[in-house]
Amino acid sequence: TRVASREDTERLGLFVCAYARYLGIQPRSVLDAGCGLGHMRRPVRRVFPKASYVGLETSDYLCRRHGWIQGTLESFRPRGSFELVICHDVLQYLDDRAAARAIGSLARLCAGALYFSVLTTEDWRQAADQSRTDSGVHLRDADWYRRRLGRHFRPVGGGLLVRRGFRPLLWELEKPWPAPASRRLTQA
């Protein structure tokens, strides 16, 4: 059974693209890393009709069927970078070393905004429907990802990260909120 429907993914894609546009990002090219069936393609085309959409996928079958580029984040070497990169529920399928290298590749490939989501240990324990969610994955704490992504990106909310140095205008309550003091003390 599916945890999320095509409609769920398309709704997420519309949110990601609309939020990126709100931040002033007008991509000429969008990379969907681990695109699968390409459910993000329609929202990208709807919000950014002039942008090229590049689907990157490891499955030979899906690449032949949908015209995606076959490869991995680690091996993908396009001529340029992308103003918007989508990496939705991909890195949990990679071991720690490969996931860390993939994050390095995301930093190399992304010139603007990155939408990043992944199943974390916290999600598995607190939010995932474990009867329907794929358990054959590498679960890592959210802080594992935050540390590595934070070297290149900063969060702007909603799973969207922007390259360090890019400063979109955000009102104070639009920004990600700091962790409550009690959580900060336990992490120190």
ABEGO torsion letter per residue (X at the ends): XBABBAAAAAAAAAAAAAAAAAAGBBBABBBBBGAEAGAAAAAAAAABAABBBBBBBABAAAAAAAGBBBEBAAABBBABBBABBBBBGAAAABBAAAAAAAAAAAAAABABBBBBBBBBAAAAAAABBAAABBABBBBBBAAAAAAAAAAABBBAEGGBBBBBGBBBBBBAAABBBBBBAAAAAAAX
